[in-house]
Amino acid sequence: MGGGGSTPESFDRDASNKRAFLVRDQWRDYKQRFQPIEDQIIKDMGSGIHTRFNQEGIDTARKAVDTAYAGAQSMENRDRERMGMGLSDAQKSAQSTQFDTQKSASSANAVNTANQWDIDRRNAVISGGLGNASTLGRG
């Protein structure tokens, strides 16, 4: 058999060396690009429920509820004015109370959802790193 010296063993060794190089290179890339981000997220998780990320989620949820209810109240008032319907002071007070109660309940629900998202995100980071945490969509 003529002179190249290539054997199945040398091909296996070359493939194994190339695979090892790729794995080491991927690990270096991960440690350089992603490990600092994951470390920061773990650090930011803090010990309490109100982390920086969670507070941002709570603020966003409250703003969304405020915006939605302001729009709904404006639309209801415009519709009533367009139809020429007026409310007595007692009716306005009752409607305002009902509206405020619904808004408060919606706001509490939005805050609870933001808190639960943060807990789920923290559990995902603890149990499997960013790969799991990135699959959680903000609700």
C-alpha positions as CSV (number, residue, x, y, z in Angstrom):
1,M,0.0,0.0,0.0
2,G,1.6,3.1,-1.2
3,G,3.1,5.7,0.9
4,G,0.7,8.2,2.3
5,G,0.6,6.7,5.8
6,S,-3.1,7.6,6.2
7,T,-4.9,5.0,8.3
8,P,-8.4,4.9,9.8
9,E,-6.8,5.5,13.1
10,S,-5.1,8.7,11.9
11,F,-8.4,9.9,10.5
12,D,-10.1,9.2,13.8
13,R,-7.4,11.0,15.7
14,D,-7.6,14.0,13.4
15,A,-11.4,14.1,13.7
16,S,-11.1,13.8,17.5
17,N,-8.5,16.6,17.7
18,K,-10.7,18.9,15.5
19,R,-13.8,18.2,17.6
20,A,-11.8,18.9,20.8
21,F,-10.6,22.1,19.3
22,L,-14.1,23.2,18.4
23,V,-15.5,22.3,21.8
24,R,-12.7,24.3,23.6
25,D,-13.3,27.2,21.2
26,Q,-17.0,27.2,21.9
27,W,-16.4,27.1,25.6
28,R,-14.0,30.1,25.4
29,D,-16.5,31.9,23.3
30,Y,-19.3,31.2,25.9
31,K,-17.1,32.3,28.8
32,Q,-16.1,35.5,27.0
33,R,-19.5,36.5,25.6
34,F,-22.3,34.9,27.7
35,Q,-20.9,34.0,31.1
36,P,-20.6,37.7,32.2
37,I,-24.2,38.3,31.2
38,E,-25.4,35.2,33.1
39,D,-23.3,36.2,36.1
40,Q,-24.8,39.7,36.1
41,I,-28.4,38.3,35.9
42,I,-27.7,36.0,38.8
43,K,-26.2,38.9,40.8
44,D,-29.2,41.1,39.9
45,M,-31.6,38.5,41.1
46,G,-30.9,39.6,44.6
47,S,-32.4,38.0,47.7
48,G,-35.8,39.7,47.7
49,I,-38.7,39.5,45.3
50,H,-38.3,43.1,44.1
51,T,-35.3,42.9,41.9
52,R,-34.4,45.5,39.3
53,F,-35.9,43.5,36.5
54,N,-39.0,42.8,38.5
55,Q,-39.4,46.5,39.4
56,E,-39.2,47.4,35.7
57,G,-41.9,44.7,35.0
58,I,-44.1,46.1,37.7
59,D,-43.7,49.7,36.5
60,T,-44.5,48.6,32.9
61,A,-47.6,46.6,34.1
62,R,-49.0,49.5,36.1
63,K,-48.4,52.0,33.2
64,A,-50.2,49.6,30.8
65,V,-53.2,49.3,33.2
66,D,-53.3,53.1,33.7
67,T,-53.2,53.7,29.9
68,A,-55.8,51.1,29.2
69,Y,-58.3,52.3,31.8
70,A,-57.7,56.0,30.8
71,G,-58.5,55.1,27.2
72,A,-61.6,53.1,28.2
73,Q,-62.9,55.9,30.5
74,S,-62.4,58.5,27.7
75,M,-64.2,56.3,25.2
76,E,-67.1,55.7,27.5
77,N,-67.4,59.4,28.2
78,R,-67.3,60.2,24.5
79,D,-69.9,57.6,23.7
80,R,-72.2,58.9,26.4
81,E,-71.8,62.5,25.2
82,R,-72.4,61.5,21.6
83,M,-75.7,59.9,22.6
84,G,-76.7,62.8,24.7
85,M,-76.8,60.8,27.9
86,G,-76.0,62.6,31.1
87,L,-75.4,61.1,34.5
88,S,-76.5,62.4,37.9
89,D,-73.9,63.1,40.5
90,A,-74.9,59.9,42.3
91,Q,-74.5,57.9,39.1
92,K,-71.2,59.5,38.3
93,S,-69.9,58.7,41.8
94,A,-71.1,55.1,41.6
95,Q,-69.5,54.7,38.1
96,S,-66.3,56.2,39.3
97,T,-66.2,53.9,42.3
98,Q,-66.9,50.9,40.1
99,F,-64.3,52.0,37.6
100,D,-61.6,52.6,40.3
101,T,-62.3,49.2,41.8
102,Q,-61.9,47.4,38.5
103,K,-58.7,49.4,37.8
104,S,-57.3,48.5,41.2
105,A,-58.1,44.8,40.6
106,S,-56.5,44.9,37.2
107,S,-53.4,46.6,38.5
108,A,-53.0,44.1,41.3
109,N,-53.4,41.3,38.8
110,A,-50.7,42.9,36.5
111,V,-48.3,43.3,39.4
112,N,-48.9,39.7,40.5
113,T,-48.2,38.5,36.9
114,A,-45.0,40.5,36.8
115,N,-43.9,39.0,40.2
116,Q,-44.7,35.5,39.0
117,W,-42.7,36.1,35.8
118,D,-39.7,37.2,37.8
119,I,-39.9,34.1,40.0
120,D,-40.2,31.9,37.0
121,R,-37.2,33.6,35.4
122,R,-35.1,33.2,38.5
123,N,-36.0,29.6,38.8
124,A,-35.1,29.0,35.2
125,V,-31.7,30.7,35.7
126,I,-31.1,28.6,38.8
127,S,-32.1,25.3,37.1
128,G,-30.6,25.7,33.8
129,G,-29.0,29.0,33.0
130,L,-29.9,31.5,30.3
131,G,-30.9,28.8,27.9
132,N,-34.0,28.2,30.0
133,A,-34.5,31.8,31.1
134,S,-34.5,33.1,27.5
135,T,-37.5,30.9,26.7
136,L,-39.7,32.7,29.2
137,G,-41.7,35.4,27.4
138,R,-42.8,38.5,29.3
139,G,-46.4,38.2,30.0
